[in-house]
């Protein structure tokens, strides 16, 4: 195998014409140059230099290798400089995937701080709900997935419990479910309500994972919710409630970026939460730009008052 250090020695010998002059240029000893040239010739399988008087002359193979060494070493230098820039957060890229309510609340603050602190690092954003966002992370389509999961209401689900086991998880915040009823609803002024008090109401549900969890929570309270509408669009959920078409239970984070027109938020009892985390692969967790972005996401949650 031809090593870059051997190519540097060969180029110095070709440029200076002798081992001793190459040693002075490289800041090493003549025997060290001689040893590296022998190693290079063994790797190449053919002589690269011939002695002509006091000078060393390249063979045809040596000339070919020097010619290629120029481009190889230039490319290696450029690669080293680029890697150093990425390691020093002067360059680099992070692809972040987030669920919509995270994109509208936590992500903007985090990315603004990231750009201010490390303007050379570019962070892009795409949206996907878990488990799709987790699949994207595993498939190499992003470096960080901002995701959430709900506790199991009916007991442990081995598959769900192992969903993130092989990933690096950065806890971001715990988000409480908030009830949403039309302004004129009988419980609008109560401030809080139990899930069972809404057993006879038509429900408006959110994303598939949220919808499944809502059914579990309601069934644990003794009823199966009648879901009249289901949409992944939280502003649509709020709009439907505001129009008097039903009630909903939404994560508190979703209400931070949308003003509930015609709807009133109430505290649901017993308290139900979802866990929001930033996920990445173990190897990626050591990449400086990824680690810095994780820090900014956690810091954004702290500034929002929801931090764990």
N, C-alpha and C positions, 0 to 999 in steps of 0.2 A: 504494500500500500504506500503510495506516495504521500508524504506529509508536507504541509505548508511550510514548516520550518526548514525542511530540506530544500524546497524550491527557493526560499529566500537566500540560502547559502549559495546555491547554484547561480542564481542571478548575480550575486555579489562577486563570485569568482569570475563569471563571464564579463562583468563590467570592469573589474580591476585587473584581471589577468593573472592573479596568483593567489595561493592560499593565504600567505602572510598579509597581503594587502586587503583581502576579503575579511580576514580576522580583525584587522584594525578598524575597518568600516563597520563591522558588526559588533565590535566591542567584546570579542571573545578570543580564545587562543587558537594558534595555527593547528595544533593537534585536534581541537574540537571541530574545526572546519574540515580537516581531513577525514575524521570519523564520520561526520554527517554526509560527506560526499560518497564515502564507501557504502554507507547505508542506502543512499539514494540509488547508486548504481546497482546494488543488489535488488532493490525493489523494481528498478527498470529492467533488469535482466540483460543489460548491455552497457559497455563503457560510454561515459558521457564526456570525458575529458582525456586529452593526451598532452603529455609534457613536450613542449617545444622550446628547448633551451631553458631559460629562466621563467618562461611564461607557460600558462596552461591554455590549450586551445580546445574549443568545443568540437566534439564529433558531430556527425549529422544528427544522431539521436539527441545529443545535447542541445544542438541548435533548435530542434523541434520543441524540446521540453522548455527551453527558455522562452521561446515564442509564445507558447501556451501559458507559461508561468506569469507573464505580464497580466493577462486577462484574469487568470485565476486569483492572483494575489490582489489585484484591484477590486475584484468582486468580493473577496473575503474581507478586505478592509472596509468596503462599503457596508457589507453585512454586519461587521462588528460595530460600526458606527451607528447603524440603524438599531441594532439590538441594544446598544448602550443608551440610545435616545428613548427607546421604549421602556427600558429598565429605570431610566431616570424620569419617566413621565413627561418627557419632552415630545413624545410622539406615541402613536398606538391607537387602537380601536377597541371599543367594547360594544357588543350588540346586546341590548337589554330588551327583554320581552316582559310585558306587564299586563295585568287584567285592567279593564277600563277605569274602575274607581281609583285604583292605584296610580294609573297614568295621569289622572286629573288632579290628584292631591299630593302624593308623596314624590312622584317622579320629577315634576317641574322644578321644585325646590332643590332636589338632589342634583339634577343636571346643571342648573344654574351655578350652584356652588362648585361643581366639578369643573365647569368651564372656566370659572374665575381662578380656581387654584391651579388647574393644569390645562391651559388653553391649547396645548399641542395634542392632547388626547381627545379623540372624537368618540362620542357616545351616540349610537343610533337607537331608535325606539320602534318596537313593533308591538302589537297587541294580540294577546291570546289568553283565554281562560285556562286554568288547570283542568284536566290533565294535559291538554294540548301543549301548553307552555313547557311542561316537564319533558314531553316527547321532543320538543324542539331543542331543549338543552342537551338531552342525551344524543340527539342526532347531529350535534355540531352546528345548529342553525343560530345559536346565540351563546353568549358567555355567562349571562345572568338571567334567571327567571324570577320575577317578583310574583309570588304565588300565595295561595291561601288554602286552608283546609279547616273543616269543622270537626269538633269532637264527635266520636261515635255515640249516638244516643242509645242505641239498642245493644251496646256491648262491643267488644273488640272485633274488628274486622281485620284478619291477618294481612290481607292484600293491601288495605288502606294504611295499616300501621307500617308496612315496609316500603311504602311508596317513595320515601325520601331517604331511606337508610344508607344508600351508597353515595349520597350527595353531601356537600358541605352546606350546612344550613345556618344562616345568619338571622336570628330572631329580629323582627322589625317592630311589630306591635300586636296587641290583642284588641280586637274590634268587636264591640257589643252590638247585638241585634236591637234595632229600634222599631217599634210599631209605628205604622202610618195609617191614619184614618181620615176620612173627609172632615172638613172643618165643622160641619153640622152634626157629626156623629155623636151618639149618646155618651161616648167615652172621651170625646175630644178635650174636655176640660178636666178629666180625672187625673191627668199627669202620668198615670201608670195603669197597667191592666195585666191580668193573667191571660195566657193563651186560650184557656178554656172559655173566657168571657167573649171570645170572638169565634166560638165554634160554629155559630149559625151564619156567619158572614161569608159572602163570596170573597175569594182570595185572588190576589194578583202576585204571581211568582216570578222570580228572576232566572238566572242562568241554571243549567241542568243540575250542577252540583248544589247550588243554593236551594233549588226546588226540591231535590231529594232530601236535603237536610230539613227543610221546612215541614215536609210530610212527617218525618221522623219525630220532630219536636212536637207537632200537633198531636200525633198519635200517642206520644208519651203523656200528653195532657188529657187524653181520653177521647179524641175525635179525629176524624179524617177530614182535612180541609177540602172544601169544594173550590177547586182552582178554575176560575172562569177565563183568566188570561195569563199567558206566560210570555215573557220577553227577556232577552239578554240586555236590553237597553234600560238602564236604571232611570233616566229621565222619563222614559215612556211609562215605567211602573208608577212613578210619582204623579205623572199627568193623569193616568187612569184613576188613581186614588183621588186626586183632586177633582176629577169629574164625577165623583160619587159612585164609581163602578165597582168598588170593593175596598178591601184593606190589604195591607202588606206588612211584612217584617223585613227590613233592610239593614245591612251593616251600617253602622253610624258613619263610616268613612264616605259612603255614597251620598250622604246628605250635606257634606262639606262643600261640594262644588255645584250643587243644584238647589235652588231655592224652591221649597215645596209650596207651590201656589195652589191654594184651595185645599191643602192637606195639613194635618197637625201630627207632629211626632209625639209619641208617648213611650214611656219606659215599660218594657215588657218584663214580666216576672213569671217564672224564675229567670235569672240572667242567663243568656245564651251568648257565647262568643265564637268568633272565628280567629284562627291564628294566621297572621301574615308574616311571611318570611322571604328572604332573598336566598336563592339557591344557585350553586355553581358546582362544577366538577372539582374533585380534589386537586388535580394538577393545575387547574385554572385559578384556584384560590391563591396561589403564590405569584401570579402575574400582577405586577404593581398596579396597572390600570384597573384591573378587576377588583383588587383589594381596596383601592381608593374609592371606586364606585360603590362598593358595599358599605364602606364607612359613611359615605354621603347619604345613602338611603337610610341607614340607621339614624343618622343625625337629623335628617328631615322628619322622621317620625318623632324624635325628641322635641323638635321645634313646634310640631303640630299639637303636642300635649298628649299623644297617644302612646308614647314609647313604653316598652316593657320595663 
